């Protein structure tokens, strides 16, 4: 069985032009918006590629994922990285005290959280300092055809398409993938007692944004 991390590896190995633009934009955005020497948490760190790219600008970094395979891959990738920890954990029950992180990032992961999007944002806010920021990326409401092109290329099994929501076969771990408008993000943020501080489009595929506490 190939789970989310396996399919995402296929994306990274041979991204379409739209996904290549997204990957470059995410790293550029993080380098521009993560303060030097920040204490950073990556929720849904996957195999650790994002942490590896930005580790030189962070003081301490923690990556969490609920997929043991992702944790194994990330731990190997970042074995020699200073001040970096990789932990198997659930985004809805983060094993950290309140208000300790300067930055929490959640890159292209919220799209898979179904009805748990707002609780996840609330949990990330809980571990964030009052002056901290959440940085996240999601698919945009204009991206369906771009996503389908990528999914066809990596041969991910799709069970059905419900409007703009793609539902994968049950063999895929998090098997529902959604897309969002700016209004959708605003509503989610408000329900989690957060507000949009910065919002950026990446072509027609995605949005990257920064949230702060209200």
N, C-alpha and C positions, 0 to 999 in steps of 0.2 A: 504494500500500500504506500502511495506517495502522499504525504500530508502537505500542509501549506508551505513549510520550510523547503521541502523538496521542489515544489513548483516554483517558489520564489528564486531558488538557485538557478533554475532554468532561465528565468527572466534575466538575472544578473549575467549569465553566461552569454546570452545573445539577445539583448533588448531591441525592440523596435525603435525607430527614431523618436517616437513620442516618449517612450519609457526612458530612453537614453537622456533625453532632455530633462525628464523628471529627476533622474538620479543625480545629474550634475546640479540641477537647481536646488535640490535638498541640501547637498553639501555646501553650496555657496551660501544658502540662506542660514544654515547653522553657523558657519564661520563668521557671518556678518552679525548674527543676533545672540550668540552665546558669549557671555563675558569671559575674558581671560581669567583663568583659575577658578572657574565655577565648579561647584559640586553638582554633578549632573547624574540624573537617572534616565535610562533608556528603557521605556516600558514596551515590551515586544521587540527585544533586541535582535531576534533572529540569530544569524550566525556571526554577528558582531561587526559587520562591514562598516556601519555608520560610526560606531565607537572607534574603530581602527582609524578612520579618516580624520576624526576631530580630536583625538586624544591629546594632541600636542597643545590644545588650547584650554584643556580642563585640568583642574587640580586633582580631583578624584572623580571616578566614574563608576557607576553601578549599572549593570545590565540585567534585566529580568525577562524571562520568557516562561511559558507554561509547557513548552515542548522539550522533552529531554534531549531529543536529537539536536535541537537548536542550541541548547546549553552546552552540549558536548562539543559542537562545532565552534561555538564562540569561545569556549574555554581554551581550545587548542589554538585558535587564531590569535588570541590575546594573552597567551601564556607568559610572554615576556613583557607585556605592557605594564608599566609602573602604575601603582595606585588605581588599579581596575579590578572590580569584582564582578563575577557572573553568577547569578543565583536563579535556581528553579523556583518560580513563584507565580501567583495568580494576580492579575492586574486588579481584581476586585477585592483583594485582601493583601495589600502590600506589607511586607514584613519590616516596616520602618516606623520610627516615631513621627509624631506630627511636626511639620514645619522645619525640615532639615535640609531640603534640596534647594539650590538656587535655580536650577533649570530641570524640568521634566520634559523629555521628548517622546513622541508617539507617532512615528513616521509610517504612514500608509498601513496602519493597523486598526484604527477606529472603524474603518469600513467593514470590518468583519464582526463587530461586536453586537449586532442585532439590537435587542431591547436593553442591552447593558451599556449602551454608550454613555448615557448621563451618569449612572453609578460609577463607571470607570473614570470619567472626568472628575467626579467628586472625590474619588479615592486619590487620584493624582494631586488634586488641590490640597487634600489633607496633609500630604507629606511635603508640600511646597511651602517655602517661607512666604510670609506676607508680601514681601517685595519680589518674590520669584516669578517665573514665567513658565507657561506650558507652550511648547512648540509642537505642532502636529501637521500632518498632511493627509488629505483625503482626495478621492476621485471627485471630479466636478460633474455637474449635471449635463455637460456637453460631451462626455467621454465614452459613451456606450460602444460605439463602433471601434474606437481605439482599443478599448479593453478586449473586445471580442477578437480583434486581430491578434493581440498578444496571447490570449487564451488558446486560440486555435494553434498558434505556433508552438506553444509549450504542451499542447495536448492535454489540457485539464478537462476532465469530464463534466459537462454542464447538464444538469437535470432539467432546468427550465429557466426562462427569463420572465420575470414578473414585473412588467413596466420597465424600470431602469435598475431593478435589483436582479442580480445573477445568483442563482442557487445552484451550487455544484452538487455532484454526487456525494452521498454520505461518507464515502471513503476519504474525502478531503476533510481535514480537521475542522477548521472554521469554515463552514460550507455556504455562507451567505455573504455576498459582497455588494455593498451599496454605494451610491454616489450622492453628492450633496450640492446644494446651492449655498450661496453666502447666507441667505436667510435661514436655511437649515442649521448652519453652523452657529448663527446668532442665537437661535432658539435653544439649541443644545447647551451653549455656553451659559445663557441666562438661567436655565434650569439647574445648572451646576454652580451657580453664583460666581460666574466668570464673565469676562467681557473681552471682545476682540480689540486687540491693541494694534495689530498689523495684519494685513491680508494681501496675499499675492497670488496671481494666476500663473499657472505653468502651461502655456499653450491652451489646448482644449481638454487636456487630460486631468489636471489636478489643481488643487489649491494648497498653499502652505500658509500657515497663520500662527500668530502668537496670541495667547490668552493671558490675562492677568486677573487677579482676584478683585471682586467688586467691593 
